């Protein structure tokens, strides 16, 4: 592949964001909105997705599709990354827990928008590669550890927001416990055959409210 200029890459990212906007508009009835947050879209325009995928699939980095990253895992399609980030609504003063770092693309988007991101990845090779990529981009507000994501990261709890990038049949109890009152958790929930993108809110009294959105397909949340 001929090396692309920064100008060309920027054009591809803009086109990707346009595709996300079209996809959002088409799904507006299920989502309850016709457009995603401008901060999220700006972060998607800035972040070099091609750095977070293997070189073999880098030419496809700005197409709205998931891409393989090894170990039978994928980086989610840009629309899903943007949508999950929008639903989470991370703010500059908030601490976010991410479960499933992968190679760090979703982590990087979160780091652009949140005050601090703590990310747990079960595959050591992914964690070390993601750490190097994020540091190379100057994203210093991210901490990564290797471990069982279903247990969260108790040392840094409670979290304002939690994002899970792997599917579980039930929400791991540790994650609900580590979510602050007034916080929000976004994850794919359900069986392998029927997963739905799900938003769980915890009110100030600790009561949970669950909202299912669109059907999705994620790899299973691995536990140690």
N, C-alpha and C positions, 0 to 999 in steps of 0.2 A: 504493500500500500504506500502510495506517495504521501509524505508528510504533509499534513494540512496546516495552513497558516492560522494564526489566532483569529483573523478576520473571518475565515471560512468556518471555523468552529463556532464562532459567535452566531453566524447566520444559521447554522444547523441547530443550535440551541434555541434560537428564536422560533424556528420552524417547529421544533419539538413542543415548545410552549403553546404555539398556536394549535397544534393537534390536541394538547391537553385541554385547552379551552373549548374546542369543538366537542370533544368527548364528554366534558362536563355538561355542556349545554344539552347534548343528546340524552344524558342521564338525569337531567334536572328534576324530573318528576319523582324519581326514586330518591334522589339526594336532598330534595327540598330546597335546592339553590341552583342557579344557572351559571354561577361563576365562583371561582375559588379566590381566597384572600390574595390581595395584590402582593403582600410581603412574601407569601409562598411562591407565587409565580416569578417574582424577581429573583428569589434564591435559586429556583430551577433554571432561570436564564443564565445565572452566574456560574453555577457549579459545573466543572468539567467532568461529565459522566464517563467520558472515554478513558479517563485515568483509573476508574474503579472497576474495569472489566478486563479480562485477559486480552492480550494483543490480537488474538485470532478473531475476536468478535468486536473489537474496537470500531471497525468501519460501520457497525450497526448501532453504535451507542446512542445516537440521537433519533432513532426510530422509536415509536411508542410501543415497545414490546419488551418482555422480560428477556434476559440474556443469561446463558450458563456461565458460572464462575468457578466450577469445580465441585467435587464432593457431592454430586447430584443436587447442587443448590443453584439458585438463580438470583440475579438482582431483579427486583420487581420492575414492571413496566413504569415509565415515568408518570403516567396518569395516576396509578395506584400510589406511588410515592407522594405525589402532590396532594392527592385526596386524603390520604392518611395524615399527612402533615397538617392540612387544612382542618380536618376534624379534631386533631389534637390541640390546635391553636396555641403553640408554644410562644411564650412571651419573654422579652429580654431579661426579666428579673427571675425567671423560673428555673428550677432544676428538673430535668427530664431523665427518666430511665428508659433506655432502649434495650429490648431483649432480641438478640439476633443481629450482631454487627455486620456479618457478611464481610465484604471488602470495604464497607464504610460509606457507601453513597448516601443512604438514608441518614446515617449518622452525621454526615457533613451538612446535609440540608438542615437537620435539627440544630446543629452547632451554629449555623448562620442566624438562627431565629431565637434560640433560648440562651439563658445565662450560662448554664452548665449542663453538659450531657454526660451521663454515666451509661456505658454500654457493656453488655455481657454477651460473650460469644463462646460457644462450646467447642468450636474447631480452632485449635491453637494457630494453625497456619493462617487462617483468615484474620485472627486477632492481631497478629504481628504485622501482617501486610497492611491492614487497615490503619493501624497506629502510625506506620511509616508514611502512608499516603496523607493522612490528616495532618501530621506534623509538617510534611512538605508543603502543604497548603496554608500553613500558619494558623491552623485551628487549634488553639491551645486550651480551649475550654471543654476538652473531651478527656474522659478517663475510660480505659478499656480493661476488662479483665476476662480471663478464660474461666468458664464455669457453667453450671446448670442454670439457665435463665429462669426456669420455673421458680427458683428460690429468690429471685430478685437480687438486690445488693443492699443488705440490711444496714451495713456500716454507713451508708449515705442516705438512708431513708429518714423521714418520709419524702416522697417526691410530689411535685405539683402535677406532673403529667407522666404517663407511662405509655410507651408504644411497643407493641409486640409484632415482630415481622415473621412469625411462624404460627401455624394453626394449632389450637388446642380444642379438645371437646368441651372442656370446662375451664373457666378462668382459674389459673393457679391461685390458691388462697393466699400465698405469700405476697403476691403482687397486689391483691386487694388490700391486704394489711398495710403494705408500704405506701399506699396511695393516700395523700393528704385529704382531709375533709375539704370539700370544694374542688377536688381534683377530678381528673378525667383519664380514662384508660381506653386506648383504641387497639383492637386486635381482630384477627380473623378467628371466628369461633364456629365449631361444628365438626362433623365427621369428615373423612377424606372425600366423600361423595357430595356433601352438602355443607359448604362453609359460607358464612356471611360476614362481611365487614361489620364489626360491632363496636358501638360506643357505650362505655359504662361511665356514668357520672356518680360521684359520691358527694352527697350533700353535707352540710355542716354538722348534721346529727349522725353522720356515718351511714345513712341509708343509701342503697344503690338503685340507680335507674338505668335500665338497659334498652338500647335502641339498635335494631338491626337495619342495615342498609342494603347494599348490593351483594349478589353472590360473587365469591372470589375463589381462587385456588392457590393455596400456599403449601409449602412443605411442612411436615409435622414438627411441632416443638419437641426437640430432643431433650431428654433428661438424663442425668448421670446416675 
